[in-house]
Amino acid sequence: MISVGALDDIPTDEGVRIQADVPIAVFRVGTGTESEVYAIDDTCTHQRASLADGWVEDCKVECPLHSVCFDLRTGQPDGLLTKKPVRTHQVVVSDGQVYVRLSTEVNQPEEGREVEVA
Amino acid sequence: VTRTVTVVGGSLAGLSSARALRERGFDGRVVVVGAEPRPPYDRPPLSKDFLAGTVTADELALLSPDDDELDLEWRLGRAATRLDPAARTVELDDGERIASDGVVLATGAAARPLDDSAPDGLHTLRTVADAEALRERLRPGARLVVVGAGFVGAEVASTASALGVTVTVVEQASIPFERALGPDVAAVCARLHERNGVTVYTGVGVRRVLANGAVRGVELADERMLAADVVVAGLGARPCVDWLVGSGVELDGGVRTDAGGATNLPGVVAVGDCAASYRRYTGTVTRLEHWTNAAQQPAEAVATLLGQRPPAHPAYEVPYFWSDQYGCRLQFAGHREPGDRVDVVEGDLGSTSFLAVYRRGGEPVAVFGMNQPRLFGRWRRQLAARLPSMD
C-alpha cells in the first residue's frame, strides 16, 4: 500500500497526485465524517493531462484539458470523447491516514473488466 | 421510408455529429463522408507527440469498438462535390448521390499553403500523411524554417528543436498572438522560442521559398536569406467550403449558422472548423478552429436538426484552446479585446507558471494559464457564468 498522507491534508473536492508505477490521483469528496476518498489513474485516457488538476463535482472529475468526465467510483468516462476508463484503486483510511492499494490489472479498457470500488 | 442524415466530414466534428445523432435517438441511416481515407483521428498530437514519434497513428484513432453499435455507413476517401438542397442530395466525387433528409456540414479546414510551388522539403501540417512526411525530414542537424508562429508553427518549432533540429521561426506580426492574447502575455509565449534556442524573426514576412527542385532556404521581405533544408508553412487554415458555392447555403468566411448550428437552408446544419457561427459568448459570428468547438458544437447542432431541445450545458460556448510548447502547457478561454486589463493572479510573467485574468469593466472576460491547469479550470468555469441564459 502507498501512503498518501493525512486525510485532513486533502482539500475537499480536490485531487492530489502521488507517484506510484504510474501517477495516481486521489480525491476527497465531501467533508468531515461524510467524506469519501477515491483513487484513480492520474493520466486521462484521452490525451496527456493530469486528472488530479481537474474539477470535482457529483463524484466525477472533469479532465482539465478536454473536459472528459470520469466517475471516481468506476473510472468510466462519459461524453463522446473517449470510451476508455481509467483504473480505480482501493483506498483505505485508517487513523486519519489515507493509503492506496494499487489495482494489479493492466489498463486494458475492454468490456467486462472488474472494477474495484473504493 | 428510411430517413437518412448525411454527415459531410469524417473528422472530430463529423464523428461527434454521428454519435450525437444516435445518442439523441435518431434511428435512420447515418452516412459519414470523409475526404481522407483514414477513419476519424485526433489532430492535436500531429504537431506534438505524433511528430516527435512517441505516439503512433493507431493511437490517434477516435473510433472505439463501441462505435460499431452506431451503425454508421462510411464513405471514406471521398469528397463531397455538391449539395443540392432542392433535390435533397449530397453528391460525391465518384458520382454517388446520397438522398438526405438532413445534412451536417463538417468539412473542416485545410492548411493554407505558402504559395503555389511544391518543392521537395516544403510542408504544411494538417493530416497524418502531412505529419508522417514532415517527420521524415526532422533529422538531428537539419535546418528548419517555420513560417508563421501560430499554434501549429510554434508546436512544430518546439517538437523539432527537441529532436535536435536547428529551428528558425519567421512571423509577420511584431508579436505572435498579440491580438488573441494581448501584448504582455503574447510576449511571454514568444519568449518560449528563444529560451529554448529557437531563433525568431518577427515583423517580417517571407517573400519566397528558394528551391532548386528541393528547398534551399527562404528569402524574407527585407531581402535577408535564411538557409533551410525544410520549410513548414504554419499560416493557418481556410474552411473547406468551396464545394458549397452555388448551393444556396449562406457562406460568410465559412458556413454561416446561428447559435444552434442552423444554416439558412432547412435540414442543413454546420459544425466545427467550417462553420462561421453566432457565438453567444462574444455576440459575434466567428469561425473557430478549436478542438473543443469541433467536439462539442455537434450536440447542439444535431438537436437543431432533429427539432429537439439543445443540451442544457452551454459551458463549451466559452471559446477555449490549449497548446503544448517546450514542455509548457498553455491554455486560453474567453475572448480578449484591446483595452482589456490583464491581472496576473498567480505566478509572474517572467516565469513559466502563471495565470492571467483579462477584465473589461472589472468583469473577467478571458483567462490565460501557463502550466496552471487547476486554477485555469476554475476560472474557465467562472467565465461560463457570463453567458446569457439560453431560454
Interface residues (C-beta under 8 A of the other chain):
Chain A: E14 Q47 R48 A49 S50 D53 G54 W55 E62 P64 L65 H66 S67 L80 L81 T82 K83 K84
Chain B: S16 R19 A20 E23 D42 P44 P45 D49 S64 P65 D66 W291 T292 A295 A299 Y316 W322 Q331 P373 R374 F376 G377 R378 R381
